């Protein structure tokens, strides 16, 4: 991780700016740190799905309002479109997220590098926790045997 990546403060955008961001727009430079946080936090994939659902809300509402058909067909079309869009959005999730980070002014690959580093830290903490638990079990076992 470069020090410039970490130095940007996390400034959450206003709701209207977040909507612009959700539809693919770039945020002002002061939100640069938040974009990196948004794309690298533990729930980055869920945030991506929420942005996708916000994008899909407009065409789905238009379909439900303007399609001259019964509600069964309208809901089937909306559900099928939603399923297909979520499938494609999930398939290209890492690329779409990296594109957001590049728009914020970071080099390509920054979000993946941050997520990988955070995953490694979580993995090391989990290994240490398991090692300590195993040591406690071994100590209890030795204590029962009187060793």
N, C-alpha and C positions, 0 to 999 in steps of 0.2 A: 504494500500500500504506500503510495506516495504521500508525503506530508500535506501536499496541496489538496488531496482528496479529503482528508480528515479536517482541514482547517475551516472549511465553509460552515457557517452556523446553520442550524436547522430552523428555518422560518417557514411556518405553515402558510400556504396560500389562502386567500379569502375564498369563500364558496364559489363566486363567479369565476375566479381564476382556476380553481380546481376543476370546474366543469370544462373550461377551455382545455386544461391539461388532460382531462379524461377523454376528450374528443381528439387528442393528438397534438394540441398546440404546445408551443414552448412557453415556459414561464420566465419572468424576469430573472436577472442574475442573482438577486437577493434570495431566491428560493432554490438556488443550486444545491445547497446542502440537504434541503428537504427532498429533492428529487432523488438524490443518492440514497437517503434514508428510506424513502418510499420503495425503492427498487432493490434494497438489500436487507431490509428488516426481516425478521423470521416469518412474517406473514406476507411476504412480497407476492407470492402466487395468488393469495386471496385478494389482495389489493388489485391485482391485474384482472381477476375475474369480475370484481365489482366495477372497474372501469369499463370492461367489456359489456356488462349488463346495462350500464348507464348509456353507452353508445347504442345498444340495441333497443332501448326504451322508445326512442323516437320512431323507428320504422315499425316496431310492433304496435304501438298505439295507432299510427297511421293505418296500418293494415286492419286493425280491429275496427276502426271508425269508418274507413272508406271502402273496404271490400264489400261488394253487394252480394252477400251470401248469408246463410244461417250461422248462428253462433258456433255450432259444431265444426263447420268447415273453417271459420275464422280462427278458432282456437287451435285446430289441427295445423293450420298453416303457420300460425305464430309459434306453436310448440316445435314444429319441424325446423323452422328457421332458427329458432333459439338453440336447439340442439346442434344443428350444423355449425352455427356461428361459434358456439362454445367449443366445439371440437376443433375447429381451425384455430381459434384463439389460443387454445391450450397447446396445440401442436407447435405454434410459433411464439410461445410465451417468452423464452429467453431472448430471442431476436428482437421482439417488440420492446422488451424492457431495456435492452442495450441501446436501442434507438432513442428511447427517452433520455437515457443518461448522456448519450452523445449530443442530443439537442441542448442539454443543460451545460455543455462545455467540457465534459470529461472525455478522456480518450476511450475508444472502443475497447470493451473487455473489462472496464472498471467494475461494473456491477457484479459480474461473474467472479472476478478476483476477490471482491469484498465478501460475497456470499460464501465462497470456498474457504476463505480465511476464518470467517465466523463459524462455519461448520466444523472446521478443524479444532477451533477453541472449544466448541460444545462437545465434540467427540473426546477431546483430551480430558475435559472436566468429567464426563461420564465415565471414562476409563479410570480416572482417579477415584471417583466415588465407588465404583465396583471393586477396585483394588482394596480400598479401606474397608468395605463391607466384608470382603473375603478375609482380610486380616482379623477383623473382629470375630468372625465365625471360627476361624482357626484358633484364636485365643480362647474362645469359649469351649471348643472341643478339647484343647490341651488342658484346660482347667478341670473339665469333667473327668479326664483320664488321670488327673493328679500329676501331671508332668511339669 
